[in-house]
Amino acid sequence: MSSRTDARTLTYGEAVFEATRSEMARDSRVFVMGQGVDDARGMFGTTLGLHKEFGADRNFDVPLAEDAMTGVGIGAALMGMRPIQVHQRMDFVLLCMNQLVNMAAKMSYMFSGAHKVPLVIRAIIGRSWGQGAQHSQAFHSYFMHVPGLRVVAPTTPHDAKGCLIAAIRDDNPVIMIEHRMLHNVKGVVPAESYEIPYGKARILSPGKDVTIVAVSIMVPRALEAAETLAKEGISAEVVDPRTLVPLDKATILASVAKTGRVVVADESQLTCGVAS
């Protein structure tokens, strides 16, 4: 993690853009594909103008064929490229389950590590204006069950940049969870390149009375809850896992051992979800 303490601020979306742009400039094998990645809004600003800077062969729109496009991404990764596939709604990653679970996740194991699948799936979750029952679901817990897939869920702009850079450079397939309501959240982001280590949680607010383990959009809400509890004389420790696979159980358990109480907050399904 970066040790810089300057006050340079970016939004979450700008941090994702900066990570993507810097890695595309550093490594010609990196390319971006997804529905709307080359449109005027550039997927919440995260891919804005990349097709103009790097060319339409490195940042391009794709048809409504998620399963086929994931196959293209896996094939490109097997051939040495480093694709980033953007899903503006995670709901439709369900159409890619065979490709992700039976192909991308297993390929390295099936060939004793001789073949790698350095594929990044950016999956955007959560509600916003006009998002209905088929466009606002959070399926990140589904992928936590699959050996061979890394799952990251950065919450702050700082961690969004570092997690994405780490994912792009990883030789394994990575699912990066982004809540659409986080894209305009601002935070300190160093200008230099850095990686967020897997399996290392972050304590955002120290406390001694109760531990709140929160994921994605629930992290800022947990911090708000901690401020409210502090007015009642209750000291809450907020833990952001940042990466779900691997999960930093040691930090979580140490916090709970200290406070003796734990609350887990997540927007995923209650049954077999991240919180459960």
Secondary structure, DSSP 4 states (H G I P E B T S, - for coil): --------EEEHHHHHHHHHHHHHHH-TTEEEEETTTTSTTHHHHTSTTHHHHH-TTTEE---S-HHHHHHHHHHHHHTT-EEEEEESSGGGGGGGHIIIIIIITTHHHHTTTSS----EEEEEES--TT--TTSS---HHHHHTSTT-EEE---SHHHHHHHHHHHHH-SS-EEEEEEGGGTT-EEE--SS---PPTT--EEEE--SSEEEEE-TTHHHHHHHHHHHHHHTT--EEEEE--EEETT-HHHHHHHHHHHS-EEEE-SS-STTSS--
